[in-house]
């Protein structure tokens, strides 16, 4: 890996995560931290995940792994080799942050108690399915199961369809983001107080923390306009107010909302002569607000169905209405806003270069950079010597 610059240059991290926490390790590595990812002699099992790119060096075909394991140093650790295990323990003892997932490679072989004794400032972030306490602490949950238990899957689809799995592994992207936030928070505390700590990041809790629309139904359903009980109805829209709905236009789908200015939306419908009876004074009475919103959204569905999706999106933007054009993947790849910000960057794998997502942020003083992607255990001995983490 080439030398990087960034806000976290000089921060040493050992990455022993799986899908649940690897995005957090990526965020920290891409900020310039020196992140080491041990892997077994046969290579990280996550290197087998697709999609794959032909013409790449052995073990480097996974585009998934090239993205999520960016800016890492990889070295081989044979867990049956006592010397290699000692090297792994030594690296952990000289790290600032240790990212782990229960059951991930190398986790059981680490002596955390000894590492924390030798390095009192060590920050340990443990990303697990359900945390280290409670009746489900030993359960496992892939992304779909995690979303079901956490509540995100239960609100998808509508009453006539099964629940829908979120695109990709959004639940694990969420826990990965929390992993990075937890690591940075604990690192700041360690530098201020001189004491490290162990941070527990349960995927289940990460998902639940983002479901304010679900929890509002549980706690405040008696006060809510559309609530019929303590459970969010599956209505094809995640928002409890039913004013954020994906609708079908000509040529594609678009997320439509009359907020934040419902009167401006109403006037737009008046211009189109599609307002029906919404100008009736009775709709302005507080007790009839629910009926007004229900009728407005029904009319909007007809209105949207008559419009070309792209033209409707830009007209809504001109009117300061926050409609969102639901773009297919090929349209996202050609998005002019992302292109103008040079967001797509080349991921270099050997002699092969593939465009991929860039940084979700910009630092004026510590710009983001992306190093080359290496094969399984690339130059393990050299990497360990360069790191020098085990030196006294």
N, C-alpha and C positions, 0 to 999 in steps of 0.2 A: 504494500500500500504506500502511495506517495504521501509526503508530508502535507498535512492539511492545516488550514487556518480556521478560526472560528471562535465563538464565545467560550467554548469549553476546552480549548487547547490546554494540555497539561493535566486534565482530569483522566484518571485511569479507571477503566470499567471492564469487568469480566462479564461476558454475556452467556448465561446458561439458561436461556429462555426457549420456549417453544412458541407455537402460534399465538398463545394468549398474551405474551409479553414482548415478542420480537419487534413489534412496531415501535415500542418505547425505546428499545435499544437502538433502532434505526434513527429515531429523532435525536437522540443524544450523540450518536456517532456522526451524524450529518452536521451537528453543531461544533464538530472539531474534537470531540473527546477521543482518546486513544482506547478503542474498544477491541478487546480480544475475544474471539469466539472459538472455544475448543470444540473439536468434533472427533468422532471415532475414526479408526483407521479406514473404514469403508466410506467415510464422508458423512456429513450431516444428512440425516434422513429427510430433512426439509428440502434438500437439493433435488429430490425426486418429484417435487410438486410441479405441475404444469401451470401455464403453457411452457413449451420447450422451444428452443431455437436451434436449428441445425447449423453445423459448421463451427461449433464452439469446442473448446478444449474439453477433455473428459471431466465430468462432474460439474460443468459450468453451463449446461443447457437450460436450466430452469430460470425463466424470466421472473417468476415469483420470488425465488431465492435471491436473484441478483438485485431486486428492488429492496426486499425486506432485510437483507444482510449486507447492505451497502456500507462502504467505509469501515470494513472490519479487517482485523488480522486473524487469519485462520491457522490453527496449528493442531496437529494430530495428537490425541491422547489415548493411548491404549490403557484402559482401566484395569487390565490384568498385569500391567507393568508397574511395579512399585516406584521406580524412578520417575516415570511419567506422572504418576499420581502425586508424588512429592513436588514436582514442578508445578502442577496445577494448584496444589495447596499453597505453594510459595507465591504464585502470582496473585491468588486471592488475598493473601496476607499483605500484599503490597499495593492493593487496589484502593481506590477511593469509594467505588460503588460496585456492589455485586448484585446483578440482576438474575433471579432464579425463578423457575417454575417447578412446582412439585412434580416429580416424575421425569423431568427433562434430563438430558445427558449430563452426567457428572455431578448432579445435585446430591445424590446419596453419598458420594465419595468425599465431599467437602466436610471438613470439621469446622463448622461455623463458630462454635464456642471458642476453639483455639484461635481462629482467625480474628475474632473480635477482641480476644485478650491481647494478641500481638499488635493489633491495629485498632485502638479505641475509637478512632474517628470513622471506622468503616461503616458505610451505609449499605444495608441489605434490603432489597425490595423483592418480596415474594408475591408473584402474581399466580393465583390459583383459581380454581373454578368457583369454590364456595368459601374460601378463607380457611383459617387454621383452627377455628372454633365452631361449635354448633353441630346439630345432628347430621348435616350434609357435608361436613368437612372432608370426608374421604371419598366423596362422589366425584366423578368426572363428567364433563359436559362439553361436547363439540359445539361449534358455533350455533347450530340450529337448536340444540337442547338448551344451551345457555340463554339464547334469546327467548325460548319458551318459558323457562323458569324465571328469567329476569323481567319478563312482561312485554318485551318489544314485539315478539311474534304474535301475541294474543290480540293485538290491536290492528293487525293488518288484514287486508282483504275486506270482504263484506259478509253479510249474513248468509249469503247463498254460496260461498266458496270456502275451501279450507284455509287456514292461516297460511300466510306466505313467508318464505324465508327471505330475509333481507339480502340485497345484492352482495356478492363476495362474502367476506367475513367481517361485516361492520361491527358486530359485537366485540370481536377481538381487536379491531382497530381502536375501539373505544377504550378497552382495558389497556391497550398499549399506550394510548395517550395519557391515561391516568398513571401508568407506570412511570413515564417520563416526568410527569408533574411531581409525583411522589419522590422520585430520586432527586430532582433538583431542590425540592423543599427540604428534604432531609440533609442534602449536601450543604445547603446554606446554614442550616441549624448546626451541623457539625463544625463548620468553619467559625461560627459565632460562639459556640459553647465548648468545642473540643471533644464533644461526645457524639458518637454515631448512634444509630438505632436500627431496629428491624421494622420495616413497613409492610403491612399486610394489605394487598390489593386484590380483593375477590372480584372476579368477573361479574358475578351475580349482583354485587352491590354497585358496581360501576354502571350497569345497565339500569338498575332501579333508580339511581340518582338522576338519570336523564328523562324520567317518565313523569314530569310534573302533571301532564294532562291526565295520566292514569291515577296518580295519587289524589288529585283534586276530586275525582269522582268518588274515591274511597272515603275521603274525609268530609267533603263539602257538598255531596250530591243533593242534599235537601235545598241548597241555595242556588243550584245551577239550573239555568234555563232549560237545557235539553236533557238533563239527567233523568233517567227513569229508575235508577238504582245505583248501587256502589260499584258497578262494573261498566267500563267503557264499552259502548256498543260498537260492534265491528261494522263500520260505515264507509269503508273505502277512503277514509281520511283520518290521519292521526290526531288532528286537533279537535279538542273537546267542543269548541264553539261551532263546528261545522261550517266555518267560513273559509277554510283552506282546502280546496278540493281539486284533484286532478281530473280534468275534463277532456273529452275528445273533440278536437277541431279537425278541419280539413288538412290532411298531411301530417298529423302528429298530435301529441298530447301536450297539455299545458296546465300548470298549476294556477288556479284562479282564486282570487280573494277580493272581496269588495272593501276590505280594510286597507289603510286606516281611515279612509274617508268614504263612508257608505253613501253619503249624499252626492259626492262626485261621481260615484259609480252609477247611482240612480239617474243623474243627469245625462250620463253617457247613453244609458238605455233610452232615455227620453229622446235624445238626438236621433237614435236609430228607430224610434217609434216602436219599441219593444217593451215598454214599461208596464203595459196592461193597466191594472188598477192600483199600482203602487203609490200613486199620488193621492190616494184617498186619505183624508185627515185621520181616519180611525187608526191607520198604521203607525201614526206618530204617538199614540198613547202608549205609556210604558208597559201596560199589560199585554199589548199586542206586538211587542218587539219580536217575540219568538215567531209569530205568524209572518211578520215582515221579512225576517231573515230567511225563513223557509221558502217563501214565495220568491224572494230575490234570487236565491241560489237556483231555484228551479228555472227561472227565466234566463239566468246566466248560462245554464246548460244548453238551452235552445240557442241563445245568442252565440255562444262559442262554437256550436256545431255548424254554424253558417259561415264561419270565418276561416281563412287560411292561417295556419298556426304561426308562421313566421311574421306575416303582416300584423296579426293580432298582438303578438309579443311586442313588436316595436311601437305600435300605436299605444299600447298600455304603458310602455316606458315613457313615451312623450307626455302622457297624461298623469304621470307619477303614480300609476297603479302598479304595485309590485307583483305582476304576473310572472310566472317562471316557466319558460319553454323547456319541456322535458326532452333533452337531447339524446339521441342514440349515440353509441360509442364512437362511430365514425365522425359524427358532428362535433363531439367533444374534442376529438383529435385535431379538428380543423378550427377550433374556437378562436376567433380573432382576438379576444381579450387575453387569453392565455398566450397566444403567439406574440402579442405586443409586449408582454412582460418576459419574453424568452423563457417561458416556464418549462417547455419540453427540452430535455437535455439528453445527450448521448450517454448510454450505459455501455461501457467498453468491456467486452469479454474476449480476450485474446485479440485476434484480428477482426472480430465482428463487433459492430456498433449498432445498438438498437435504441431508438428514442423512448424515453420514459418520463414519468413525472419528476419535476424539480422540487425545490423547497417550498413549503407552504408559508414561508415568511421571508422577509428581507431585512438583513442587519446592515446598517450604513457603515459601521466601523469594522465589522467582522463578517465579511461576505461568505456565503455558502459555497462549498465546493464538493465535487464528487470524484472520488478516486477510482482506480481500476478495480475490477472484480476478479478475485483469485480463485483457484481450484482448491479441492479438499486438502487441508493440511499443507498449503503451499509454503515451502521453505521453512518448515517448523523450527529447525535448529537455528537458522538465521534470524527468524522472527523473534525467537526467545532471546537471542543474544542482543538484538537491536533494542528490544524492550528493556532488558536489564532490570526487570522488576524484582527479580530474586536476589539482586546484589545487596549486600549489607552496607 
